Amino acid sequence: MIEVESYGANCYGLTINRELWAEVEWSASRRAWCIQAAAGHCLTHVEHIVGQNVDAQTAIRLAKKMIVNGSMPTPEEAYAQLEREQERKQLGEPFVIDPLPERTP
């Protein structure tokens, strides 16, 4: 079961078995809700959803859907990607986003 915890008015954590899988956070500069993987990488801004009432709950529902359908990396995948990016930065290599692994239902 995916649980949602409020970290204040502008940030929510989505957890499974008390392990953080995603965060939904308001980006004042983008004026949009940002859905982040466990390691803090922004995967999507919810500004592209058509409607007048785009709010935190809409972003939370989308983040849950991403967890369920496999488009949200697992916490292990998110932290492994972060580690690779940090290694590249230390080595002076250009930043390249690795494609997410294919998921099968």
N, CA, C and O of each residue as an XYZ file, in Angstrom:
420
protein
N       0.837     -1.176      0.000
C       0.000      0.000      0.000
C       0.886      1.245      0.000
O       1.856      1.327      0.754
N       0.548      2.201     -0.843
C       1.294      3.453     -0.929
C       0.688      4.427      0.074
O      -0.507      4.719      0.039
N       1.533      4.918      0.961
C       1.081      5.878      1.959
C       1.633      7.257      1.619
O       2.730      7.384      1.076
N       0.853      8.291      1.946
C       1.238      9.671      1.665
C       1.387     10.401      2.989
O       0.499     10.366      3.841
N       2.528     11.065      3.144
C       2.803     11.836      4.359
C       3.106     13.272      3.969
O       3.903     13.526      3.066
N       2.466     14.206      4.653
C       2.699     15.622      4.391
C       3.953     16.075      5.136
O       4.117     15.805      6.326
N       4.835     16.769      4.412
C       6.031     17.363      5.016
C       5.849     18.867      5.143
O       6.828     19.611      5.181
N       4.624     19.310      5.207
C       4.292     20.730      5.212
C       3.329     20.994      4.080
O       2.856     20.056      3.438
N       3.032     22.241      3.826
C       2.035     22.590      2.820
C       2.488     22.317      1.387
O       1.652     22.183      0.493
N       3.799     22.232      1.157
C       4.296     22.154     -0.213
C       5.109     20.914     -0.545
O       5.818     20.895     -1.551
N       5.019     19.881      0.280
C       5.790     18.673      0.003
C       5.115     17.462      0.623
O       4.646     17.506      1.760
N       5.074     16.378     -0.147
C       4.480     15.124      0.308
C       5.427     13.987     -0.038
O       6.062     13.993     -1.093
N       5.516     13.022      0.851
C       6.314     11.834      0.594
C       5.408     10.651      0.352
O       4.409     10.484      1.051
N       5.735      9.825     -0.626
C       4.998      8.606     -0.910
C       5.885      7.436     -0.519
O       6.995      7.293     -1.034
N       5.404      6.607      0.380
C       6.194      5.505      0.906
C       5.466      4.170      0.728
O       4.239      4.101      0.653
N       6.267      3.134      0.667
C       5.776      1.757      0.696
C       6.573      1.062      1.779
O       7.803      1.051      1.740
N       5.879      0.479      2.747
C       6.542     -0.162      3.894
C       7.554      0.775      4.548
O       8.653      0.357      4.913
N       7.181      2.028      4.690
C       7.983      3.087      5.311
C       9.242      3.459      4.538
O      10.101      4.170      5.060
N       9.360      2.987      3.306
C      10.505      3.348      2.455
C      10.037      4.394      1.441
O       9.045      4.188      0.742
N      10.757      5.515      1.368
C      10.405      6.591      0.452
C      10.585      6.154     -0.990
O      11.658      5.691     -1.379
N       9.527      6.304     -1.785
C       9.567      5.996     -3.213
C       9.525      7.253     -4.064
O      10.118      7.298     -5.142
N       8.824      8.279     -3.580
C       8.656      9.489     -4.387
C       8.288     10.655     -3.487
O       7.811     10.480     -2.366
N       8.525     11.845     -4.010
C       8.065     13.067     -3.350
C       7.320     13.909     -4.373
O       7.641     13.910     -5.562
N       6.334     14.613     -3.887
C       5.599     15.577     -4.696
C       5.835     16.919     -4.022
O       5.462     17.121     -2.866
N       6.459     17.832     -4.757
C       6.858     19.102     -4.153
C       6.489     20.264     -5.075
O       6.628     20.176     -6.295
N       6.017     21.353     -4.466
C       5.683     22.551     -5.221
C       6.966     23.270     -5.609
O       7.823     23.530     -4.765
N       7.089     23.589     -6.888
C       8.223     24.375     -7.380
C       7.731     25.789     -7.624
O       7.000     26.042     -8.582
N       8.130     26.709     -6.763
C       7.697     28.099     -6.903
C       8.220     28.721     -8.192
O       7.530     29.525     -8.819
N       9.432     28.354     -8.588
C      10.008     28.939     -9.796
C       9.273     28.470    -11.049
O       9.118     29.238    -11.999
N       8.822     27.225    -11.059
C       8.097     26.688    -12.213
C       6.588     26.862    -12.083
O       5.839     26.706    -13.048
N       6.162     27.189    -10.861
C       4.739     27.292    -10.552
C       4.013     26.019    -10.967
O       2.974     26.052    -11.627
N       4.605     24.884    -10.551
C       4.064     23.572    -10.886
C       4.486     22.578     -9.819
O       5.466     22.787     -9.103
N       3.735     21.502     -9.728
C       4.100     20.422     -8.813
C       5.116     19.531     -9.498
O       4.948     19.167    -10.661
N       6.164     19.183     -8.780
C       7.248     18.355     -9.283
C       7.131     16.977     -8.639
O       6.989     16.862     -7.422
N       7.190     15.937     -9.460
C       7.181     14.570     -8.950
C       8.609     14.064     -9.027
O       9.195     13.985    -10.106
N       9.163     13.722     -7.871
C      10.571     13.333     -7.772
C      10.706     11.882     -7.373
O       9.883     11.354     -6.626
N      11.745     11.239     -7.872
C      12.095      9.888     -7.455
C      12.664      9.945     -6.042
O      12.894     11.029     -5.507
N      12.888      8.802     -5.448
C      13.377      8.723     -4.071
C      14.670      9.503     -3.859
O      14.891     10.047     -2.777
N      15.524      9.566     -4.875
C      16.805     10.268     -4.747
C      16.693     11.752     -5.087
O      17.704     12.454     -5.108
N      15.481     12.240     -5.354
C      15.284     13.662     -5.579
C      15.310     14.120     -7.016
O      15.242     15.323     -7.269
N      15.406     13.198     -7.984
C      15.378     13.600     -9.386
C      13.943     13.913     -9.796
O      13.034     13.117     -9.561
N      13.750     15.059    -10.401
C      12.419     15.426    -10.869
C      12.123     14.648    -12.148
O      12.878     14.711    -13.118
N      11.023     13.922    -12.130
C      10.636     13.127    -13.289
C       9.593     13.826    -14.143
O       9.532     13.604    -15.353
N       8.777     14.663    -13.532
C       7.750     15.356    -14.292
C       7.205     16.533    -13.509
O       7.147     16.512    -12.280
N       6.810     17.549    -14.237
C       6.093     18.675    -13.641
C       4.648     18.522    -14.061
O       4.368     18.230    -15.224
N       3.740     18.711    -13.147
C       2.339     18.457    -13.410
C       1.673     19.671    -14.065
O       0.452     19.815    -14.003
N       2.454     20.525    -14.680
C       1.891     21.683    -15.347
C       1.216     21.317    -16.663
O       0.373     22.066    -17.158
N       1.582     20.166    -17.236
C       1.032     19.785    -18.533
C      -0.364     19.187    -18.444
O      -1.007     18.992    -19.476
N      -0.851     18.893    -17.249
C      -2.194     18.354    -17.106
C      -3.197     19.471    -17.384
O      -3.103     20.560    -16.818
N      -4.146     19.188    -18.253
C      -5.130     20.195    -18.636
C      -6.208     20.273    -17.562
O      -6.771     19.255    -17.161
N      -6.487     21.474    -17.106
C      -7.537     21.676    -16.123
C      -7.250     22.875    -15.259
O      -6.111     23.330    -15.153
N      -8.287     23.375    -14.648
C      -8.133     24.562    -13.828
C      -7.707     24.246    -12.405
O      -7.192     25.122    -11.710
N      -7.909     23.022    -11.962
C      -7.656     22.691    -10.570
C      -6.475     21.746    -10.403
O      -6.551     20.775     -9.651
N      -5.391     22.031    -11.101
C      -4.196     21.214    -10.931
C      -3.655     21.522     -9.542
O      -3.257     22.650     -9.253
N      -3.648     20.513     -8.696
C      -3.275     20.726     -7.305
C      -2.405     19.580     -6.805
O      -2.048     18.680     -7.566
N      -2.075     19.621     -5.546
C      -1.217     18.598     -4.952
C      -1.839     17.214     -5.084
O      -1.129     16.245     -5.354
N      -3.138     17.105     -4.899
C      -3.788     15.795     -4.971
C      -3.687     15.188     -6.370
O      -3.533     13.975     -6.514
N      -3.774     16.029     -7.396
C      -3.614     15.553     -8.767
C      -2.199     15.014     -8.965
O      -2.013     13.953     -9.561
N      -1.212     15.741     -8.470
C       0.183     15.309     -8.586
C       0.424     14.029     -7.799
O       1.157     13.152     -8.256
N      -0.179     13.910     -6.626
C      -0.028     12.696     -5.813
C      -0.627     11.505     -6.540
O      -0.028     10.430     -6.565
N      -1.812     11.685     -7.136
C      -2.429     10.581     -7.887
C      -1.538     10.148     -9.044
O      -1.400      8.952     -9.301
N      -0.925     11.116     -9.752
C      -0.026     10.793    -10.854
C       1.215     10.061    -10.345
O       1.659      9.098    -10.969
N       1.772     10.499     -9.235
C       2.955      9.826     -8.665
C       2.616      8.388     -8.283
O       3.411      7.479     -8.524
N       1.444      8.175     -7.689
C       1.019      6.811     -7.341
C       0.899      5.955     -8.600
O       1.335      4.804     -8.624
N       0.306      6.528     -9.642
C       0.154      5.803    -10.905
C       1.524      5.415    -11.463
O       1.703      4.305    -11.965
N       2.496      6.341    -11.373
C       3.844      6.059    -11.864
C       4.498      4.930    -11.075
O       5.227      4.121    -11.648
N       4.250      4.864     -9.773
C       4.795      3.782     -8.960
C       4.172      2.461     -9.396
O       4.874      1.471     -9.602
N       2.858      2.454     -9.534
C       2.134      1.227     -9.877
C       2.486      0.735    -11.275
O       2.675     -0.465    -11.478
N       2.578      1.665    -12.260
C       2.821      1.205    -13.631
C       4.305      1.003    -13.952
O       4.644      0.587    -15.060
N       5.190      1.292    -12.997
C       6.613      1.022    -13.183
C       7.411      2.147    -13.805
O       8.610      1.987    -14.033
N       6.779      3.299    -14.093
C       7.554      4.395    -14.673
C       8.327      5.188    -13.619
O       9.181      6.007    -13.960
N       8.034      4.950    -12.354
C       8.808      5.532    -11.245
C       9.906      4.530    -10.899
O       9.610      3.368    -10.619
N      11.170      4.959    -10.914
C      12.229      4.007    -10.538
C      12.078      3.596     -9.074
O      11.598      4.366     -8.242
N      12.493      2.385     -8.784
C      12.504      1.934     -7.396
C      13.507      2.790     -6.633
O      14.371      3.414     -7.249
N      13.413      2.833     -5.310
C      14.423      3.581     -4.556
C      15.845      3.121     -4.878
O      16.757      3.943     -4.973
N      16.036      1.815     -5.044
C      17.378      1.296     -5.358
C      17.861      1.827     -6.706
O      19.014      2.237     -6.841
N      16.967      1.818     -7.710
C      17.329      2.331     -9.029
C      17.635      3.827     -8.974
O      18.588      4.294     -9.598
N      16.831      4.567     -8.232
C      17.024      6.015     -8.134
C      18.370      6.344     -7.487
O      19.087      7.226     -7.958
N      18.711      5.636     -6.411
C      19.985      5.913     -5.740
C      21.174      5.424     -6.559
O      22.243      6.033     -6.511
N      21.007      4.334     -7.310
C      22.085      3.865     -8.185
C      22.347      4.898     -9.284
O      23.500      5.168     -9.622
N      21.280      5.473     -9.841
C      21.447      6.511    -10.869
C      22.150      7.731    -10.281
O      23.041      8.300    -10.911
N      21.752      8.133     -9.081
C      22.387      9.274     -8.418
C      23.878      9.008     -8.215
O      24.708      9.887     -8.445
N      24.207      7.809     -7.790
C      25.615      7.455     -7.573
C      26.403      7.528     -8.882
O      27.523      8.038     -8.906
N      25.813      7.013     -9.983
C      26.491      7.089    -11.289
C      26.713      8.541    -11.709
O      27.775      8.889    -12.226
N      25.705      9.386    -11.485
C      25.837     10.799    -11.847
C      26.925     11.479    -11.030
O      27.690     12.284    -11.561
N      26.998     11.160     -9.741
C      28.034     11.748     -8.885
C      29.417     11.296     -9.324
O      30.357     12.089     -9.305
N      29.561     10.020     -9.724
C      30.843      9.519    -10.217
C      31.242     10.242    -11.504
O      32.397     10.634    -11.670
N      30.278     10.417    -12.416
C      30.560     11.129    -13.663
C      31.022     12.555    -13.379
O      31.953     13.060    -14.006
N      30.355     13.190    -12.427
C      30.708     14.567    -12.095
C      32.129     14.634    -11.537
O      32.899     15.528    -11.889
N      32.470     13.681    -10.665
C      33.823     13.665    -10.096
C      34.865     13.428    -11.172
O      35.972     13.961    -11.092
N      34.523     12.635    -12.176
C      35.461     12.331    -13.251
C      35.440     13.378    -14.356
O      36.238     13.320    -15.292
N      34.528     14.331    -14.242
C      34.437     15.376    -15.254
C      33.759     14.925    -16.531
O      33.910     15.568    -17.569
N      33.016     13.833    -16.474
C      32.313     13.342    -17.660
C      31.005     14.099    -17.824
O      30.437     14.581    -16.843
N      30.529     14.204    -19.044
C      29.254     14.892    -19.256
C      28.106     14.112    -18.628
O      28.129     12.883    -18.557
N      27.117     14.847    -18.181
C      25.931     14.242    -17.579
C      25.040     13.659    -18.669
O      24.686     14.353    -19.623
N      24.682     12.400    -18.532
C      23.771     11.735    -19.462
C      22.765     10.977    -18.627
O      23.142     10.229    -17.726
N      21.482     11.162    -18.916
C      20.459     10.423    -18.179
C      20.365      9.029    -18.768
O      20.080      8.862    -19.953
N      20.604      8.044    -17.942
C      20.459      6.668    -18.384
C      18.982      6.377    -18.579
O      18.148      6.841    -17.802
N      18.654      5.612    -19.609
C      17.234      5.277    -19.768
C      16.792      4.386    -18.617
O      17.564      3.574    -18.108
N      15.530      4.556    -18.216
C      14.975      3.697    -17.177
C      14.851      2.287    -17.724
O      14.587      2.112    -18.914
N      15.035      1.276    -16.882
C      14.914     -0.087    -17.367
C      13.487     -0.386    -17.811
O      12.524      0.143    -17.256
N      13.369     -1.238    -18.814
C      12.046     -1.669    -19.277
C      11.397     -2.498    -18.192
O      12.054     -3.305    -17.536
N      10.124     -2.299    -18.009
C       9.387     -3.070    -17.006
C       8.377     -3.951    -17.704
O       7.773     -3.564    -18.705
N       8.207     -5.119    -17.170
C       7.175     -6.003    -17.675
C       6.118     -6.163    -16.601
O       6.438     -6.272    -15.417
N       4.850     -6.178    -17.015
C       3.784     -6.307    -16.005
C       3.807     -7.611    -15.273
O       2.969     -7.845    -14.403
